[in-house]
Amino acid sequence: MSFNIALSGLQASRSDLDVTANNIANANTTGFKRSRAEFADVFSQAYNGNSSLTPGNGVRLAAITQQFDQGNIENSSSNLDLAINGQGFFTLRDDSGQVYSRDGAFQVDREGFVVNSSGYRLQAFPSLDDEGTQFNTGGLSDLRLDTGIGPPSATTRISTALNFRADAELLGGTGADIDPLLPDSYSYTTAITVYDSLGSPHTATLYVRRTTDLEYATRVYVDGVDLGTQDLAFDANGALVTAQPMTFPNTFTPTNGASPLNLDYDFTGSTLLGSSFSINDQRQDGFTTGRLSGLEITSEGVVAARYTNGRSVALGKVALANFDNPQGLSQVGNNAWTESFDSGAAVLGEAGTASLGLIQSGGLESSNVDLSQQLVNLITAQRNFQANSQVISTADEITQTAINLGR
């Protein structure tokens, strides 16, 4: 019996050595989680047998469990290198289905999809607006970057928050009296660049004229073409009372074949105060063509693309997954796992919510293997192997002695 017991010990030591060797081999593997060999004794007992007189039958490998404690996060030079600081897994997909990983070394393939080194596509919650304030957390999609030329969008509205000077000279008349060539015909002017449907820039110039104590007339020109006039009225406290936005009656037709340009002006937030004319805010909603110039990923996982035309567009929000029992996940290689009956179903969520950690862009989680600890385990496994070998040698000597006595 001692031969079989020692053989089970040799096999256990070999398994322990294999697990330790695999840990050491993956000491530099991004997102790798070390494993631990767990053993159980083997005990054979007949029905109603006396266990106090029965020795054990050796040892067996009960399980090889992965330890999902946090690895160190090392800085990198790529914004697409992601690390999870806390619990959770990146959600990835290929033709065979979804897998989960802590390896955040991502890149962009030729079609613009964000993928890992094995070609798995990173999953994200689709953005419902360009500003990245709302996401469809009920569905997943492949995160994709638009690396081509972004189409332009014509300006439709200009938002201008001005302070109209309350003590400006009262000029009287109407907006029709404003003449860009006569500075005395208007009280103040400002300009902003707008874009047509082909992305070509044009200059929209606003002229204002104080007509009564609490009213200003406005007149807009685009590249010298008159769009007409509108009036603004304020109350005794200097607050704007004219409904916004205002549509100027005329259109501007570009000479390059682009669609006619119709402009609304929104003066919400404008005031009539005693201080000088000043622009508190001025923007327009059009833009020219642009190419992808950069990428930003927040700690909550919001992926925003920056374009050369000054736009910043939210592409999605990185989806993280967690499990009731991560140690029950099934390994599939390439630093990936799939869910199993033991792990429970994946619970998807946003970074920084519930038990999910935050995302660090420009960082990679290193392996959680402690080489010093693994070398100690290596020595221990070696000594266990040697000790069980000695048991076999001793049992062999005893057997040979017994045989010799019977001769």
C-alpha positions in Angstrom: 0.0 0.0 0.0 2.8 2.4 0.8 3.9 2.2 -2.9 0.6 3.5 -4.1 0.4 6.1 -1.4 3.9 7.4 -2.3 3.0 7.3 -6.0 0.0 9.5 -5.3 2.3 11.8 -3.5 4.7 11.9 -6.5 1.8 12.7 -8.8 0.6 15.4 -6.5 4.1 16.9 -6.3 4.3 16.8 -10.1 0.9 18.6 -10.4 2.1 21.2 -7.9 5.3 21.6 -9.9 3.3 22.0 -13.2 1.1 24.7 -11.7 4.2 26.6 -10.3 6.0 26.3 -13.7 2.9 27.7 -15.5 2.8 30.6 -13.0 6.5 31.4 -13.5 6.2 31.1 -17.3 3.4 33.7 -17.3 5.1 36.1 -14.9 5.2 38.8 -17.6 1.8 38.0 -19.2 -0.5 41.0 -19.2 -3.6 40.4 -17.0 -2.5 36.8 -16.1 -3.9 35.4 -12.8 -1.8 32.9 -11.0 -3.1 29.5 -10.1 -2.9 27.4 -7.0 -3.0 23.6 -6.7 -5.3 22.4 -4.0 -5.1 18.8 -2.7 -7.3 16.4 -0.7 -6.5 13.2 1.1 -7.7 9.9 -0.1 -9.4 7.6 2.4 -10.9 4.2 1.7 -13.2 2.7 4.3 -15.5 -0.2 4.2 -19.1 0.0 5.4 -19.1 -0.1 9.2 -15.3 -0.3 9.1 -13.2 0.9 12.0 -11.5 4.2 10.8 -9.2 4.4 13.7 -7.3 1.3 12.4 -7.3 2.3 8.7 -4.5 4.4 7.2 -5.1 6.9 4.5 -4.7 5.9 0.8 -2.6 9.0 -0.2 -3.4 12.3 -1.8 -5.2 13.6 -4.9 -5.4 16.8 -6.8 -8.7 18.4 -5.8 -8.7 21.5 -7.9 -6.5 24.1 -9.6 -8.0 27.5 -8.7 -7.0 30.9 -10.1 -6.4 33.8 -7.8 -8.0 37.0 -9.0 -6.2 39.5 -6.8 -5.2 42.8 -8.4 -1.9 42.9 -10.3 0.2 46.1 -10.5 -0.8 48.7 -13.1 2.1 49.8 -15.3 1.9 53.0 -17.4 2.1 52.7 -21.2 2.2 55.1 -24.1 -1.1 54.1 -25.8 -4.5 55.4 -24.8 -6.0 52.1 -25.9 -4.1 50.2 -23.3 -6.6 49.8 -20.5 -6.4 48.4 -17.0 -9.2 47.7 -14.5 -8.4 49.1 -11.0 -10.7 46.8 -9.0 -13.1 44.0 -9.8 -14.5 43.2 -13.2 -13.5 41.9 -16.7 -13.5 43.4 -20.1 -16.2 42.0 -22.3 -15.0 40.7 -25.6 -16.6 39.0 -28.6 -15.7 36.9 -31.6 -17.6 34.7 -34.0 -17.9 32.0 -31.3 -19.4 34.2 -28.7 -18.4 36.3 -25.7 -15.3 35.9 -23.5 -14.0 37.9 -20.6 -10.5 39.1 -19.9 -8.3 41.3 -17.7 -5.9 41.9 -20.5 -6.4 45.4 -21.7 -3.8 45.6 -24.5 -6.1 46.8 -27.3 -5.4 48.1 -30.8 -7.4 49.1 -33.9 -7.8 46.6 -36.7 -8.1 47.6 -40.4 -11.8 48.0 -40.1 -11.6 50.3 -37.2 -12.7 47.9 -34.5 -10.9 47.9 -31.1 -9.5 44.4 -30.7 -7.0 42.5 -28.5 -4.1 40.6 -29.9 -6.3 37.5 -30.5 -8.8 39.5 -32.6 -11.6 39.6 -29.9 -13.6 42.8 -30.3 -14.1 45.0 -27.2 -17.7 45.5 -26.3 -19.3 48.8 -25.2 -22.6 50.3 -24.4 -23.6 52.4 -27.4 -23.7 56.2 -27.0 -27.1 57.9 -27.4 -25.6 61.3 -28.0 -22.4 62.9 -29.1 -21.7 64.5 -25.7 -21.5 61.1 -24.0 -24.2 61.8 -21.3 -26.5 58.9 -22.2 -25.7 55.3 -23.1 -27.8 52.3 -24.0 -26.8 50.0 -21.1 -29.3 47.4 -22.2 -27.3 46.4 -25.2 -23.8 45.8 -26.4 -22.0 46.7 -29.6 -18.5 46.4 -31.0 -16.4 49.5 -30.2 -15.4 51.0 -33.5 -13.3 54.1 -34.4 -14.2 56.0 -37.6 -10.7 56.5 -39.1 -12.0 57.9 -42.4 -13.0 61.5 -43.3 -15.8 62.7 -41.2 -18.6 64.4 -43.2 -19.4 68.1 -42.5 -22.6 69.5 -41.1 -24.1 72.9 -42.0 -24.6 75.5 -39.3 -28.3 76.0 -38.4 -28.0 77.8 -35.1 -25.7 80.4 -33.5 -25.9 80.7 -29.8 -24.7 84.1 -28.5 -24.9 85.3 -24.9 -24.1 89.0 -25.0 -24.3 91.9 -22.6 -25.9 94.7 -24.4 -24.7 98.0 -23.0 -27.5 99.8 -21.2 -25.9 103.2 -21.4 -24.9 103.1 -25.1 -25.9 106.0 -27.2 -29.6 105.9 -28.2 -29.6 105.8 -32.0 -33.3 105.2 -32.6 -34.7 104.1 -35.9 -34.9 100.4 -36.9 -32.6 97.5 -37.9 -33.0 98.6 -41.5 -30.9 101.7 -40.6 -27.8 99.5 -39.9 -25.2 99.8 -42.6 -21.9 97.8 -42.2 -20.1 100.6 -44.1 -21.2 103.3 -41.6 -19.9 102.6 -38.1 -22.1 105.3 -36.7 -25.2 103.3 -37.7 -24.7 100.5 -35.2 -23.6 100.2 -31.6 -21.6 97.0 -31.6 -20.6 94.2 -33.9 -19.2 90.6 -33.6 -18.5 87.8 -36.0 -18.3 84.0 -36.0 -17.3 81.4 -38.5 -20.2 79.2 -39.9 -20.1 76.2 -42.3 -22.2 75.2 -45.3 -23.3 71.7 -46.2 -20.0 71.1 -48.0 -18.0 72.1 -45.0 -16.7 75.4 -46.4 -16.4 78.3 -43.9 -18.2 81.6 -44.1 -18.2 84.6 -41.8 -21.5 85.6 -40.1 -21.4 89.1 -38.7 -23.9 90.4 -36.2 -24.6 94.2 -36.0 -26.7 95.6 -33.1 -28.3 99.1 -32.8 -29.9 100.6 -29.7 -33.3 101.8 -30.9 -35.1 102.5 -27.5 -34.2 102.4 -23.9 -35.0 98.7 -23.5 -34.6 97.5 -27.2 -31.9 96.7 -29.6 -32.2 95.9 -33.3 -30.0 93.2 -34.8 -28.9 92.6 -38.4 -26.9 89.7 -39.8 -24.6 89.4 -42.8 -23.0 86.3 -44.1 -20.0 87.0 -46.4 -21.7 90.4 -47.1 -25.1 89.0 -47.9 -27.9 90.5 -45.8 -30.0 88.0 -43.8 -32.4 90.6 -42.5 -33.2 92.1 -39.1 -34.8 91.1 -35.8 -35.5 93.1 -32.6 -34.6 92.2 -29.0 -36.4 93.5 -26.0 -35.4 93.6 -22.3 -37.3 94.3 -19.1 -36.4 96.9 -16.5 -34.1 94.5 -14.7 -32.0 93.9 -17.9 -33.4 90.4 -18.6 -34.2 89.3 -22.1 -37.9 89.0 -22.8 -37.9 88.3 -26.6 -38.7 84.6 -27.3 -35.7 82.6 -28.5 -34.3 81.5 -30.9 -35.0 84.0 -33.7 -34.9 83.1 -37.4 -33.6 85.7 -39.7 -35.8 86.0 -42.8 -33.3 85.7 -45.6 -31.1 82.8 -46.7 -27.5 82.7 -47.8 -26.7 80.7 -50.9 -23.1 79.7 -51.2 -21.4 80.0 -54.6 -19.8 76.5 -54.4 -23.0 74.6 -54.9 -23.8 73.9 -51.2 -27.3 74.1 -49.9 -28.7 77.5 -48.9 -27.9 78.4 -45.4 -30.7 79.4 -43.0 -29.6 80.7 -39.6 -31.3 80.9 -36.2 -29.8 83.1 -33.5 -30.3 82.2 -29.9 -29.6 85.1 -27.5 -30.6 83.1 -24.4 -28.6 84.4 -21.5 -28.1 87.8 -22.9 -28.5 90.8 -20.6 -28.9 94.6 -20.7 -26.6 96.1 -18.1 -24.6 99.2 -17.5 -21.3 97.6 -18.2 -19.6 97.5 -21.6 -20.6 95.2 -24.5 -19.1 91.7 -23.8 -19.5 88.2 -25.1 -20.1 85.6 -22.4 -20.6 82.7 -24.7 -20.7 82.3 -28.5 -20.9 79.0 -30.5 -22.4 77.5 -33.5 -23.5 73.9 -34.3 -21.9 73.3 -37.7 -18.5 71.8 -38.5 -16.2 71.1 -41.5 -14.7 67.8 -42.5 -12.3 66.2 -40.0 -10.1 63.2 -39.4 -9.6 61.3 -36.2 -6.8 63.0 -34.3 -6.9 61.4 -30.8 -8.8 59.3 -28.3 -9.8 59.9 -24.7 -11.1 57.2 -22.3 -12.3 58.3 -18.9 -12.1 56.4 -15.7 -15.8 55.5 -16.1 -15.0 54.0 -19.5 -16.4 56.7 -21.8 -14.6 56.5 -25.1 -14.5 59.9 -27.0 -12.9 60.5 -30.3 -11.3 63.9 -31.1 -11.3 65.1 -34.7 -9.2 67.7 -36.5 -12.3 69.9 -37.0 -12.5 70.4 -33.2 -15.3 67.9 -32.6 -15.3 65.4 -29.8 -17.8 62.5 -30.2 -18.6 59.9 -27.6 -18.3 56.4 -29.3 -19.5 54.3 -26.4 -18.9 53.2 -22.8 -16.7 50.2 -22.1 -18.8 47.4 -20.7 -17.4 45.5 -17.7 -18.6 42.2 -16.4 -18.5 40.5 -13.0 -19.4 37.1 -11.7 -20.7 35.7 -8.4 -17.8 33.2 -8.4 -14.9 34.3 -10.7 -12.9 31.2 -9.7 -15.6 29.1 -11.5 -14.8 30.7 -14.9 -13.6 28.4 -17.6 -10.2 29.2 -19.1 -10.0 29.2 -22.9 -6.5 30.5 -23.3 -5.3 33.9 -24.7 -5.9 35.5 -21.3 -9.6 34.9 -21.6 -12.4 33.1 -19.7 -15.9 32.1 -20.5 -18.8 31.8 -18.0 -19.7 28.4 -16.6 -22.4 26.9 -14.3 -20.0 27.4 -11.4 -19.2 31.0 -12.1 -22.8 32.1 -12.7 -24.0 34.4 -15.4 -22.1 37.5 -16.3 -23.5 40.7 -14.7 -22.8 43.6 -17.0 -22.3 47.1 -15.8 -20.5 50.4 -16.0 -17.1 51.1 -14.5 -17.2 52.6 -11.1 -20.7 51.3 -10.3 -21.7 48.5 -7.9 -18.7 46.3 -7.3 -16.9 47.1 -10.6 -13.6 49.0 -10.6 -12.5 52.0 -12.5 -10.7 52.0 -15.9 -7.2 53.5 -16.3 -6.3 54.5 -19.8 -2.7 54.3 -20.7 -2.0 51.5 -18.3 -1.8 47.7 -18.3 -2.3 45.3 -15.4 0.7 43.1 -15.0 0.6 39.5 -13.9 -0.2 38.9 -10.2 2.6 36.3 -10.0 5.1 36.9 -7.2 8.3 35.3 -8.5 9.8 35.0 -5.0 6.8 33.2 -3.7 6.7 30.9 -6.7 10.4 30.0 -6.3 9.6 29.0 -2.7 6.7 26.8 -4.0 9.1 25.3 -6.5 11.5 24.3 -3.7 8.6 22.9 -1.7 7.3 20.8 -4.6 10.8 19.5 -5.2 11.3 18.5 -1.6 7.8 16.8 -1.6 8.8 14.9 -4.7 12.1 13.8 -3.2 10.4 12.8 0.1 7.8 10.6 -1.7 10.6 9.1 -3.8 12.4 8.2 -0.5 9.2 6.5 0.7 9.2 4.3 -2.4 12.9 3.5 -1.9 12.3 2.6 1.8 9.2 0.5 0.9 11.3 -1.3 -1.7 14.0 -2.1 0.8 11.5 -3.5 3.2 9.9 -5.6 0.5 13.3 -7.0 -0.5 14.2 -7.7 3.2 10.9 -9.6 3.6 11.5 -11.6 0.4 15.0 -12.5 1.6 13.7 -13.7 4.9 11.4 -16.1 3.2 14.2 -17.8 1.3 
